[in-house]
């Protein structure tokens, strides 16, 4: 089980806890800090709850890092599921992939640690070296360094600017592919795809799940 594989520790100036039918619940305030394996989370208030403290919910000046996995973050709100190893960030969020030197800003980020993927929504800004990406939606794969942008995406590389219905970027090789109506001087532009492929899949808007 996740409880056996994942270690959780916590400290705070003030703690309030309860146990009800096997459902643990503890509220931490004042210098609240929770560590899940190698990931450290700090916030004004942190709640850990569920069976074996499956869920961690942090609110107010949320900050954290995982030096082993190579990322750090700051946000208004964070929800973490220890079983699924999925983190949800809401509000003005910045996540730095220090392993790949990628800086991400968005209003909403869902990070699946098992799959090493990040789904970003609303006011997305992504930076790496001379590349800057702006869009409403983005999917980033840390393993392959691949980035897919939709929702009026704009990519700037040095002095060149690229616009299209959908833009794919390899942040490692800096290759850029454009789909749909596009502008830019990238060699790897793709021709318009059939109409059925142009229909942009509706993005799921995440709300607080737990």
N, C-alpha and C positions, 0 to 999 in steps of 0.2 A: 504494500500500500504506500501511498504518498507519505503517510506519517512516518513509516519506517525508513523511507529513502530520503526524506527531507527533514532537516533540522530547523527548528524555530526557537529563537530566544528574544526576549523583550525587556526593556527598562523604561522607566518614566518617573517623574516627580510624584505623580498621583495615579493610582490604579483602582479600578472598580471591576469586580468580577462576579460572575454567576454561573452556576451549572444547573441545567434543566433538561432532564431526559437525555443525558449524554451530549447535549449541545453546550459546549463551552462558549462563554462570551466574556471578554475583558476589554475595558475601555482605558486607554492610556492618554494622559494629558501632561503637559509640561516636560519639555525635552524628551518627547516620546521617540523611541527608537525600536525598530523591529528588524531582526536579522533572519532571513530565510536562506539557509545554506550560505552562499557567498554574497548574497545581495543584501545590502543595508538600506533601510528605509527610515527617513526622519520626517516628522511633521508636527504641527501644532496638536493634532489629535489623531490617534490611531485606534481602530477597533479591530480585534481579532476574534473570530467567532466561527461557529459551525463545528461539526464533529472533528476532533483532533485539530482544532483551529485551522480549518481548511482555507478560510477567507481572511484577507487582510484589507482593511479599508482605511486609507489615510486622507486627511483633509487639512487644508491650510498650510501654505508654504512647504509643500512636499518636495523633498530632495532625496536622492539616493544614488547608489552606485554598486556596480559589481565588477571589481577589478579583474577577477578571474575570467569572466565572460566578456569583458571589454566594453562596458557602456556605463553612462551615468545619465541622470535625468532630473528635471525640475518640473513641477506642475501644480495646479490648484487642487487636483483630486486624483487619487490612484486606487484602483481596486485590483487585488491579485488573488488568483485562484491557484493554490498550491498543488492541487491534483492535476489540473490541466496545464499548469505552468504558463498561464496567460495573464498579462498585465493590461489593464485598461486605464488610460490617462485621459482626463477631461479638463477643459479650460486651457488657458495659455500654457502650452507644453513645449519643452525643449528636451530632446534626447540626442545625446552624442554617442555615436558608435566609434569609440576610441580605437578599436581594433582596425577599422577600415578608414578612419579619419573622415567620417561623414557626420555632418551636423544637420539635425532635423528639427523643424519648428512646425507645429500644427495645433489646432484646437482640440483634436481628438486623435489618439493613437492607440491601436490595439497591437500589442507585441506578443506573438506566440513564440515562446522560447524554444519549444521542441522543434518547431518547423523553421525557426530562425527567420520569421517573416514579420513585417510591420505593415499594418493597414492604417493609412493616414487620411483624415478628412478635414476639410475646411481650413482655408488660409495656409496651405501647405507650402513651406519653403525648405529646400534641401540644398546643402552646400558641400562641395568637395573640390578642393584645389581651385581650378579656374572655372568649374562648372557650377551654375546656379539654376535651380529648377523651381518653378512656381506653378501651382495647380490647385484645384479644389479637392482632388482625390489622388492617392498614390499608393502603390504596393511596392515594398522594398524587400528584397531577399538578401540577407546578410551573407549567406554562403556563396552565392553566385555574383554578388554585387550588382544584380539587375534591378532596375527601377522602371515601373510602368506608371505613366501619368495620364490622367483624363480630367475633364472639367476645365476647358480653356488653358491647357498647359503651355508654358513658355519656358524654353531652355536657353540659357546664355552660356556660351563657351568662348572664353577670351572676348573677342570683339564681335563674334557671330551670334545672331539670335535666331531661334527656331520656333515656329508655331505650327500646330496641327491639331486634329481632333484627338489623336492619341500619340504620345511620344514614349519611346522606349530608350533607356540609357543604360549602358554598362559603365558603372562608375569607376571600374578598374581600368578598362581599356579606353574609356571615354568615347566609345562608339555611340552614335545617336541615330535612331531610326524613326521616321515620321510616317504616320498613317492618316489617311483622310485628306481634307483640304489643308495644304501646308505651304509654308514659306521658309526659305533658308537655303543654304548652299551645301547641305550634307550630301555626300555621294550616295549614302545608303538609304535614300528615300524609297519608300515602297509605293507601288501603284494603288489607286483606290481599290478597296476590296468590294465584293458584292454587297448589295444594299442590306441584306439580312445581317451581315457582319458589322455594319455600321451602327446598328441599333445599340446604343450604349446601355450596358446592363445597369439597371438601377442599383445604386449603392445602398447598402444597408446602413441605416443610421442607428448607431448603438446608443442605448440609454443605459442607465445603471441596471445591471442584470441581477445583482444579488441583493 
